[in-house]
Amino acid sequence: MAADGQMLRNGKIIPEGYFQRVARVMGKVVSAKGLHKTDRFSKSDPYCVIKGIRSNNHLANIFVTRARMDTLMPEWDEEFDFVIPRSWGLVELVGLKAMVFDSDETFVSFVGSDDFLGGADVDVSTAVTGRVIRHDLELGGLPLSKARNKKPRLCLEVTVYREVLPKPATLAHQLLTSLRTMSYTRELVGTLCKAKGLQNTDIVGLSDPQCIIRVIMMSGEVREIHRSKIMQDTLEPEWWEEFHVKFDVLNQPILIAFDVFDSDGPESCERGDHLGSAVFPLRDCEQPAPRQKKLLLLPLSQRHETRLTFDGKVDVLSRMTARLTRKTVAAPSEIGDSPATPSGRKSTRVSLTDSQLAESAQGQNSPGRFSRMALSFKNSLTAAGSESKRPILTVHLRTRSKEEEMPHIDLVDQPISVADEKDCELCLASESWARSMFQPPEQITCKQRPPRGQLKGLDRVVFVYGVMYGASGLIGKDTSRKTDAYCIVEGVSRIGEKVFIHRTRHIKSTTSPQWAEMFYMAIPEEIEISRLIFNIFDHNEKLVRAFSSAEPSDFLGRASVDISYLTAGDLVQEDIPVVGAPTQPQKTTSGFRPNSSILVEVHVERRVMPDFGLAFSDNSQVIPKRAHTVSRQPVPSRVFLDPTQEDRPVETCEFVASDVQWLASTGQLLAQRRQKTTSGFRLNWLQFPGQLHGDDDDEDEPGKPPVPPPKDAGKQDDSDEEAAAAKPLGPGCDFNRRDAVHRAASLPALHTRFARGGAPEKLPGSSPLHPQFSAASHKGVMGALSAMWRKPGPGDVSRRSRSKEDKKSLKSVTSTLHSTFPSFARDFA
């Protein structure tokens, strides 16, 4: 992705606030050759799947070809065109993933199959816009045991088009903008057309199919809107029946469900054998979506009343009591207001009688073992049993939606403070309550004085639904490496609470299960869902039968989808990598690495929920806020001073000690004493600091106090510096010496426990009548003197021994130190 300020290939510069991305990918899947054989009695039936690689490592479905039967050199010549949606934001398409599978049946899918024939990746991040590139790719990722030294190849043509777009707003800003309005289905018009490939469940004759059409509301209830007539003795019924239903803002449908049964009578359709169920979202029925829908009929795990629980059981009574409504709508009608439920949301559920629950508990009249064997033998002999294995239901659906202002959106912009009964009346006077699916909080509806607090609006996911298409590349833990995989969908809140949503059926002996099941759930008000987790397990049925207390499943991997910023109306349809999957034990050919992934589609519905929060000042109702407790309050009239920050003068002996160390390190101390060892008097460097630098004026009269500088000494600074520069340098002078850095007079000297200063530290055994060194200066001077005694000077390295003059000079220096600082006598001895 090119950022703002970067130059493009055509010489133009991306303006500030814009970015460049891949907007469209076109191409053609030409052919493949050198594929290996996977079928025992025939050649492979290959088909190719093209997926887009996003910058977040997720995959997007782009194109799937038809299956070419009984060939190892397929020629497809099929073109594809994929436009990247704006909802991706800053996530860019960076590559293409091409995979070839062997189709075990006549239909193909993005999930793939168990027989993987190879794959390859194509990088489009650096492709030139509008240029057709033909790729001759070597397919990799095959097990070495099946490759047999073959190198299959795939021919693919790719064209990339780029565009420059303004950078989108932040996800939080997009979510807040989407909450300004809400869209709901106002009217549903449809036609129940026909079905084919239904299963025969009658030993004598064929099935008598009947279809029941229901809608699943946002509150979680299920309503029946149409019941078709019974088609006698057929597996390909044609109804061609129309239905028309209207809805209002308080009863918003989300999904439409079709249940097909083998009817045993006009009033006992549900007691017959189940032939299949399909669930479809109503948002996908709006224009410009096609009117005709072909829905795959799934087994009992897709029916609302017989969905599996977390443990894999069918809890019919609890689901029927909580959700099912047995009210038939024979003519087009409009569903109106309804009483409120104890949870706070308005509902139109109709309670079932004990007889109705008993009939539903009996459920499906499953045939016995002998009947199933006879039915299977009959279907194998008849022509009906050899038809398509996939039951398909064809319907025509069209919805009309309406867009209105989101209820309680004013509470998001400006919350209402509540202190007395008048504030409660102001909150209840809002017109949003008539269009809201939430009830007013109990704090503002009570007759007593309300607690002090605030009424505000919170963003909530009230309904989540999607499709579990399947998984690919799963690796089992048994010897065959195949799995009996099933998936459990759970919702996770921001604080870690988990809510069970759906469990799919397990598909036996496969590495690429295709569930294609719709999951949905009305989220309770007290739970804030922010993420969906998809856990994949391997069902071990033999172990469960042998040991009832054994763990029935092996963990195969996990994937998650973040829905905290997913807006209503948008969808997430991605191929997500599976985390925690077992590694592949066998070695594969290089060039491509197949990974386990799961293909899902997720939708959400959001509403603004009014929430009452207590004020922080009411300590009796709110947990007190943690704060630091001050045990002692300072006196306002007293001024606190830090004596360690006061400016203290530095003793003269400290400067003398630093000069002694510097002269000793450069060899000037001995050089000066060579010329003055015959004077016969002792030096005092504290009273006459000039003696250290060779000033002869200070040595004329021992004990003479220093002469004060004249008043006009400041005017002679320039002349003194010029004279010092013209003065010849003495022996042992260091040319690399830098002038000492003097402390600024305006800044105080910091004396802390990390840099101790102030009064010099008293050394043990020293007399208080003489000036004392600090510990650092004492250590430095002793080290310099010790080095002078034990090591030769800089000019005497070649002789390896000192002359008699140097020894006399060194004794003179030592005697001077002893007379000036008696504390050194004991330490140096």
MILUMLO-848411 format. One line per 5 residues: number of its first residue (from 1); for each residue x, y, z of C-alpha. Coordinates in steps of 0.25 Angstrom, whole numbers, plus 2048, in hexadecimal, padded with zeros to 3 digits. Example, Ala and Ser with C-alpha at 12.3 -4.5 7.8 and 13.67 -1.06 7.14 Angstrom:
// residues 2
1	831,7EE,81F; 837,7FC,81D
This chain:
// residues 829
1	800,800,800; 806,80D,7FC; 804,818,806; 802,827,804; 80E,82F,7FF
6	814,823,7F7; 817,824,7E9; 80F,81B,7DF; 815,814,7D2; 80F,81F,7CA
11	816,82A,7D1; 80A,82F,7D9; 80B,830,7E8; 800,82B,7F1; 7F9,837,7F8
16	7F8,838,807; 7ED,830,80D; 7EC,826,801; 7F2,818,7FF; 7F4,80F,7F3
21	7EE,800,7F3; 7EB,7F5,7EA; 7DC,7F7,7E6; 7DA,7EC,7DC; 7E0,7DF,7D8
26	7DC,7D8,7CA; 7E2,7CC,7C4; 7E0,7BE,7BE; 7E3,7B0,7C3; 7E8,7AA,7B6
31	7ED,79C,7B9; 7F5,792,7C1; 7FE,786,7BE; 806,77B,7C5; 7FB,779,7D0
36	7FC,76C,7D7; 7F1,761,7D8; 7E9,760,7E4; 7DE,757,7E0; 7E0,748,7E0
41	7D8,744,7D3; 7D8,751,7CC; 7E0,75E,7CA; 7DE,76B,7D3; 7D3,774,7D1
46	7DA,782,7D4; 7D5,78F,7D7; 7DC,79C,7DB; 7D9,7A6,7E6; 7DE,7B4,7E6
51	7DF,7BC,7F3; 7E4,7CA,7F6; 7EF,7CC,801; 7EC,7D8,809; 7F6,7E0,811
56	7F0,7DA,81E; 7F4,7CC,81A; 7E5,7C9,818; 7E0,7C3,80A; 7D4,7C8,802
61	7CD,7BF,7F8; 7CE,7C4,7EA; 7CB,7B9,7E0; 7C9,7AA,7DE; 7CA,7A2,7D1
66	7C1,797,7CC; 7C6,788,7CE; 7CC,782,7C2; 7C9,773,7C2; 7D3,768,7C1
71	7E0,770,7BD; 7EE,773,7C1; 7EF,77F,7B8; 7E3,787,7BA; 7E0,794,7B1
76	7D6,79D,7B8; 7D8,7AA,7B0; 7CF,7B1,7BA; 7D0,7C0,7BE; 7CE,7C7,7CB
81	7CB,7D5,7CF; 7CC,7DA,7DE; 7CA,7E8,7E3; 7D0,7EB,7F1; 7C5,7F1,7FA
86	7C6,7FE,801; 7C3,7F8,80E; 7D1,7F2,80E; 7D6,7FF,812; 7E5,800,813
91	7E6,7F0,812; 7EC,7EE,804; 7EC,7E2,7FA; 7FB,7DE,7F9; 7FA,7D1,7F2
96	7F3,7C5,7EC; 7F2,7B7,7F1; 7EF,7AC,7E6; 7EC,79E,7EB; 7E8,792,7E3
101	7DF,787,7E9; 7D9,77A,7E4; 7CA,77A,7E4; 7C4,76E,7EA; 7B6,771,7E6
106	7B0,77A,7DB; 7B0,787,7E3; 7BB,790,7E7; 7BD,79A,7F2; 7C7,7A4,7F8
111	7CA,79B,803; 7D1,790,7FB; 7D1,781,7FC; 7DA,777,803; 7E2,774,7F6
116	7EC,780,7F5; 7F3,781,7E8; 7FC,78D,7EA; 7FC,79C,7EC; 804,7A8,7E9
121	805,7B7,7ED; 805,7C3,7E4; 80A,7D1,7EA; 802,7DD,7E4; 807,7E8,7EE
126	811,7EC,7E4; 809,7EA,7D7; 808,7F5,7CD; 7FA,7F9,7CB; 7F3,7F5,7BE
131	7FE,7EB,7BA; 7FA,7DD,7B7; 804,7D3,7BC; 804,7C5,7B9; 809,7BC,7C4
136	80E,7AD,7C2; 80E,7A9,7D1; 814,79C,7D7; 80A,795,7E0; 810,792,7EE
141	80B,78D,7FB; 809,77F,7F7; 80E,773,800; 81B,76D,7FB; 815,75F,7FB
146	80A,764,7F1; 813,76D,7E9; 81B,762,7E2; 825,76C,7DC; 81A,773,7D4
151	819,782,7D3; 80B,786,7D0; 809,794,7CA; 7FE,79E,7CA; 7FC,7A9,7BF
156	7F6,7B6,7C4; 7F4,7C4,7BF; 7F2,7D0,7C8; 7EF,7DF,7C6; 7EF,7E9,7D1
161	7E9,7F6,7D2; 7EC,801,7DD; 7E5,80D,7E2; 7E8,819,7EB; 7DE,81B,7F6
166	7DC,824,802; 7E0,81D,80F; 7D4,818,817; 7D0,81D,824; 7D3,815,831
171	7CB,809,834; 7C5,80F,840; 7C1,81B,838; 7BB,812,82D; 7B3,80A,838
176	7AD,817,83E; 7A9,81C,831; 7A2,80F,82D; 79A,810,83A; 793,81D,836
181	789,815,82D; 783,807,82D; 77E,7FF,822; 774,7F4,824; 76B,7EB,81B
186	75D,7F1,818; 757,7E7,80F; 75A,7D9,80A; 755,7D3,7FD; 759,7C5,7F8
191	756,7B9,7F0; 758,7AA,7F4; 75C,7A4,7E7; 761,796,7E7; 76B,78C,7ED
196	773,781,7E8; 77C,776,7ED; 773,773,7F9; 775,766,801; 76B,75B,801
201	767,757,80F; 75B,74E,80B; 75D,73F,809; 750,73F,800; 750,74A,7F6
206	757,757,7F7; 757,763,801; 74C,76D,802; 753,77A,804; 74E,786,80B
211	755,793,80D; 753,79C,819; 759,7AB,818; 75C,7B3,825; 764,7BF,828
216	76E,7C1,834; 76C,7CF,83A; 776,7D8,841; 771,7D4,84F; 774,7C5,84C
221	766,7C0,84A; 761,7B8,83E; 754,7BB,836; 74E,7B3,82C; 749,7BB,820
226	745,7B0,816; 742,7A1,815; 742,79B,807; 739,790,802; 73D,781,802
231	743,77B,7F5; 73F,76D,7F5; 749,762,7F1; 755,76A,7EB; 763,76E,7ED
236	763,77A,7E4; 757,782,7E9; 753,78F,7E2; 74A,798,7EB; 74B,7A6,7E4
241	744,7AC,7F0; 745,7BB,7F3; 746,7C1,801; 746,7D0,806; 748,7D5,814
246	74A,7E3,81A; 752,7E7,826; 753,7F4,82F; 75E,7FA,836; 75C,7F2,843
251	75C,7E5,83C; 768,7E4,833; 76B,7D7,82C; 77A,7D3,82A; 779,7C5,823
256	76F,7BC,81C; 76F,7AD,81E; 76A,7A2,815; 767,794,81B; 762,789,812
261	75C,77C,818; 756,76F,813; 748,772,817; 73F,767,81E; 733,770,81E
266	72D,77E,81D; 72F,781,82C; 73B,779,82F; 746,77E,826; 751,780,830
271	74F,772,835; 753,76C,827; 761,769,823; 76A,775,821; 76F,777,813
276	777,784,814; 778,792,81A; 77E,79F,814; 780,7AD,81B; 783,7B9,813
281	785,7C8,817; 77B,7D2,812; 786,7DD,810; 78A,7D5,804; 77D,7D6,7FD
286	77D,7E5,7FB; 77F,7EB,7ED; 788,7E9,7E5; 78A,7DB,7EA; 784,7D0,7E1
291	776,7CC,7E4; 778,7BD,7E3; 77F,7B6,7EE; 783,7A7,7EE; 785,7A2,7FC
296	78C,796,801; 783,78E,80A; 78A,789,816; 787,77E,821; 781,780,82E
301	78D,788,834; 788,794,82C; 77A,793,830; 777,79D,83B; 770,794,845
306	77B,789,844; 788,791,844; 793,78A,84C; 797,78F,859; 7A5,791,85E
311	7A6,782,862; 7A0,77D,854; 792,77A,859; 785,77E,854; 77D,785,85F
316	770,786,858; 767,78A,864; 770,796,869; 771,79C,85B; 762,79A,858
321	75E,7A1,865; 768,7AD,863; 766,7B0,854; 75C,7A8,84C; 74F,7AF,848
326	744,7A6,841; 73B,7B1,83C; 738,7AF,82D; 736,7BC,824; 72D,7B7,819
331	72B,7C5,812; 734,7D1,810; 734,7D8,81E; 73B,7E3,826; 741,7DF,833
336	73F,7EA,83D; 742,7ED,84B; 744,7E3,856; 746,7E2,865; 753,7E3,86C
341	75B,7D7,871; 762,7D6,87F; 76F,7D9,878; 76B,7E6,874; 76A,7E4,865
346	75C,7E4,85E; 758,7D6,859; 74C,7CF,853; 74F,7C1,857; 743,7B8,859
351	744,7AD,864; 742,79F,860; 739,795,867; 73E,788,86D; 738,780,862
356	73F,788,858; 74C,787,85F; 74A,778,860; 748,777,851; 754,77F,84F
361	75C,777,858; 759,76A,851; 75E,772,845; 763,769,839; 75E,75B,838
366	76B,755,835; 76A,747,82E; 76F,73B,834; 77C,734,830; 774,72A,827
371	76C,735,821; 779,73D,81E; 780,731,817; 773,72F,80F; 773,73E,80B
376	781,73E,807; 780,732,7FF; 774,738,7F8; 77B,745,7F5; 787,73E,7EF
381	77E,736,7E5; 775,741,7E1; 778,74D,7D7; 775,757,7E2; 780,752,7EB
386	78A,754,7E1; 787,763,7DE; 78F,76F,7E4; 793,76D,7F2; 791,77C,7F5
391	783,780,7F8; 780,78E,7F3; 775,798,7F5; 772,7A3,7EB; 76A,7AF,7F0
396	768,7BE,7EB; 76A,7C8,7F6; 769,7D7,7F6; 769,7E1,802; 767,7EF,804
401	76E,7F7,80F; 76C,804,816; 776,80D,81C; 773,815,828; 77A,81D,833
406	780,814,83E; 778,814,84B; 780,81A,857; 78B,820,84E; 789,82D,856
411	78E,826,862; 79B,823,85C; 79E,831,858; 798,837,865; 795,82F,871
416	78A,833,87B; 78D,835,88A; 783,830,893; 781,836,8A1; 772,836,8A4
421	764,832,89F; 764,83D,894; 771,838,88E; 76A,82A,88D; 75E,830,886
426	767,837,87C; 76E,82A,879; 761,823,877; 75B,82E,86E; 765,82A,863
431	75E,825,856; 769,81B,854; 762,811,85E; 757,80F,854; 761,809,84A
436	76A,803,853; 76C,7F4,856; 771,7F7,864; 769,7FA,870; 76C,806,879
441	775,803,885; 76F,800,892; 776,80C,899; 76E,816,891; 761,80F,891
446	760,80D,8A0; 756,815,8A8; 760,819,8B3; 76B,823,8B2; 775,81E,8A7
451	783,81D,8AB; 78D,827,8A6; 792,823,899; 793,825,88A; 78B,81F,87E
456	794,81C,872; 794,814,865; 79D,809,863; 7A1,801,856; 79C,7F3,857
461	79D,7E7,84D; 78F,7E1,84F; 78F,7D6,844; 79B,7CF,83E; 799,7C5,833
466	7A2,7BF,828; 7A6,7B2,820; 7B0,7A8,823; 7B4,7A3,815; 7BF,799,819
471	7CD,797,81C; 7D9,793,813; 7E6,78C,816; 7E3,786,824; 7EC,77C,829
476	7E7,770,832; 7EE,76A,83D; 7EB,75B,839; 7F3,753,82F; 7EB,757,823
481	7ED,766,826; 7DE,768,823; 7D4,76E,82C; 7C5,76D,830; 7C5,77C,832
486	7BB,785,838; 7BB,794,83C; 7B6,79B,848; 7B3,7AA,847; 7B4,7B3,854
491	7B3,7C2,857; 7BD,7C8,860; 7BA,7D5,867; 7C4,7E0,86B; 7C6,7DA,879
496	7C8,7CC,874; 7BA,7C6,876; 7B6,7BC,86C; 7A9,7B9,865; 7A5,7AC,85E
501	79F,7AF,850; 7A0,7A3,847; 7A6,795,845; 7A6,78F,837; 7A5,780,834
506	7B1,778,832; 7B5,773,825; 7BC,766,824; 7CA,762,81F; 7CE,76F,818
511	7D9,77A,819; 7D0,784,812; 7C2,784,819; 7B7,78C,812; 7AC,790,81C
516	7A5,79B,815; 79D,79E,822; 797,7AB,826; 799,7AF,834; 791,7BA,83B
521	78E,7BF,849; 787,7CB,850; 791,7D1,85A; 78C,7D3,868; 78C,7E2,86D
526	796,7DF,878; 7A1,7D9,86F; 7A9,7E2,865; 7AF,7D9,85A; 7BC,7DE,854
531	7C2,7D1,84E; 7BE,7C4,848; 7C6,7B8,84A; 7C5,7AB,841; 7CB,79F,848
536	7CD,792,83F; 7CD,784,845; 7CE,776,841; 7C2,76E,845; 7C7,760,84A
541	7BA,758,84A; 7C1,74A,84C; 7C7,74F,859; 7BA,755,85E; 7B3,748,85C
546	7BE,740,863; 7BF,74A,86F; 7B4,753,872; 7BC,75C,87B; 7C8,75D,871
551	7CB,76A,86A; 7C3,769,85C; 7CB,773,854; 7D9,777,851; 7DC,786,84F
556	7E0,789,840; 7E2,799,841; 7DB,7A6,843; 7D8,7B3,83B; 7D2,7C0,840
561	7CB,7CC,839; 7CA,7D9,840; 7BD,7E0,83F; 7BF,7EB,848; 7BF,7F5,83C
566	7B6,7EE,832; 7AB,7F6,82E; 79C,7F2,82B; 79B,7EE,81D; 7A9,7EB,81A
571	7AF,7DC,81A; 7BC,7D5,81D; 7BE,7CA,813; 7CC,7C5,814; 7D4,7B8,814
576	7DB,7BA,822; 7E8,7B2,826; 7E6,7A8,831; 7EE,7A9,83D; 7F3,79E,846
581	7F1,793,83B; 7FA,787,83B; 806,788,832; 807,77F,825; 811,774,828
586	814,770,81A; 81D,778,811; 818,780,805; 81E,785,7F8; 823,794,7F9
591	81D,7A0,7F4; 80F,7A0,7FB; 80B,79D,809; 7FD,799,80B; 7F7,79E,818
596	7EA,79A,820; 7DF,7A5,81F; 7D1,7A7,821; 7C7,7AE,818; 7BC,7B6,81F
601	7B2,7C2,81C; 7AE,7CB,828; 7A3,7D5,829; 79E,7DE,835; 793,7E7,838
606	795,7F2,841; 78C,7FB,84A; 78E,806,854; 78A,801,862; 786,80B,86C
611	78E,809,879; 78D,80F,887; 79A,811,88E; 79A,816,89D; 7A2,823,8A0
616	7B0,822,8A6; 7AC,82B,8B1; 7A2,821,8B7; 7AB,819,8C0; 7A0,810,8C5
621	79D,80B,8B8; 7AA,80B,8B1; 7B7,804,8B4; 7C1,80F,8BA; 7CC,813,8B0
626	7DA,80F,8B4; 7E2,81B,8B8; 7EF,81E,8BF; 7ED,821,8CE; 7F6,82C,8D4
631	7FA,829,8E2; 800,836,8E5; 7FB,844,8E0; 806,84F,8DF; 805,85C,8E7
636	801,867,8DD; 809,872,8E5; 816,86A,8E6; 820,86A,8DA; 828,85E,8D8
641	836,85F,8D3; 840,855,8CE; 84E,857,8D4; 854,84E,8CA; 851,857,8BF
646	858,863,8C6; 865,869,8BF; 871,865,8C7; 87F,86A,8C4; 889,860,8BF
651	895,85F,8C8; 8A3,863,8C3; 8A9,856,8C6; 8A0,84F,8BB; 8A5,858,8B0
656	8B4,855,8B5; 8B1,846,8B5; 8AC,847,8A7; 8B8,84F,8A3; 8C2,845,8AA
661	8BB,839,8A2; 8BC,840,895; 8CB,844,897; 8CF,836,89B; 8C8,82F,88F
666	8CF,838,885; 8DD,837,88C; 8DE,846,88F; 8DE,845,89E; 8EC,83E,89E
671	8F1,847,893; 8EE,854,89B; 8F4,84D,8A8; 901,84A,8A0; 905,859,8A0
676	901,85C,8AE; 906,850,8B6; 912,859,8BB; 90A,864,8C1; 909,85E,8CF
681	8FB,862,8D3; 8EE,85B,8D3; 8E3,85F,8CA; 8D4,862,8CE; 8CB,860,8C3
686	8BF,864,8CB; 8C4,872,8CE; 8CC,874,8C1; 8C4,86C,8B6; 8CD,873,8AC
691	8D9,869,8B0; 8D2,85E,8A9; 8D3,865,89B; 8E1,86A,89D; 8DF,878,8A2
696	8EC,87D,8A9; 8E6,889,8AF; 8DF,880,8B9; 8EC,87A,8BE; 8F4,886,8C2
701	8F0,887,8D0; 8EA,87A,8D7; 8DD,87D,8DF; 8DB,88A,8D8; 8CC,88D,8D5
706	8C8,88E,8C7; 8C7,89C,8C0; 8B9,8A0,8BD; 8B6,8A3,8AF; 8B6,8B2,8AA
711	8A9,8B9,8A8; 8AB,8BA,899; 8AF,8AB,898; 8A2,8A9,88F; 8A8,8B3,884
716	8B5,8AB,883; 8AE,89D,880; 8B1,89F,871; 8BF,8A3,873; 8C2,897,87D
721	8BC,88D,873; 8C5,892,868; 8D1,892,871; 8CD,884,875; 8CC,87F,867
726	8DA,885,863; 8E1,87F,86F; 8E9,873,86B; 8E4,865,870; 8EB,85E,87B
731	8EF,84F,87A; 8E5,845,87C; 8D9,84D,877; 8CD,846,872; 8C8,84C,865
736	8BB,844,865; 8B6,84B,872; 8A9,852,872; 8A5,85D,87B; 89D,859,887
741	88E,85C,886; 88A,866,890; 87D,865,897; 873,870,894; 871,87A,8A0
746	862,87C,89D; 85F,86D,89F; 85F,866,8AC; 867,85A,8AF; 85E,84E,8B0
751	862,845,8BD; 85A,838,8BD; 85C,82A,8C2; 860,827,8B4; 86B,832,8B3
756	86F,835,8C1; 874,843,8C3; 874,84E,8CD; 87E,84D,8D9; 88A,844,8D6
761	889,836,8DD; 892,834,8E9; 89D,82A,8E7; 8A0,820,8F3; 8AD,824,8FA
766	8AE,832,8F5; 8AF,83F,8FD; 8A4,849,8FD; 8AE,855,8FD; 8B2,852,8EF
771	8A9,853,8E2; 8A4,845,8DE; 8A2,83F,8D0; 895,838,8CC; 895,829,8CA
776	896,82A,8BB; 8A2,835,8BB; 8A9,82D,8C6; 8A9,820,8BD; 8AD,827,8B1
781	8B9,82E,8B7; 8BE,821,8BE; 8BD,81A,8B0; 8C5,824,8AA; 8D0,824,8B4
786	8D0,815,8B4; 8D2,815,8A5; 8DD,81E,8A6; 8E5,815,8B0; 8E2,808,8A9
791	8E2,80C,89A; 8EC,814,891; 8E8,821,88C; 8E5,824,87D; 8F3,828,87A
796	8FA,81D,881; 8F4,811,87B; 900,80D,873; 909,80D,87F; 900,804,887
801	906,80B,894; 905,819,89A; 911,822,89C; 916,827,8A9; 911,835,8A5
806	903,82F,8A3; 903,828,8B0; 907,835,8B7; 8FC,83C,8B0; 8F2,832,8B4
811	8F6,832,8C2; 8F4,841,8C2; 8E6,840,8BC; 8E3,836,8C7; 8E8,83E,8D2
816	8E0,84A,8CD; 8D3,842,8CD; 8D6,83D,8DB; 8D8,84B,8E1; 8CC,850,8DA
821	8C3,844,8DC; 8C7,83C,8E9; 8BC,832,8E6; 8C4,82C,8DA; 8D0,829,8E3
826	8C9,81C,8E9; 8C2,818,8DC; 8CE,81A,8D3; 8D8,813,8DD
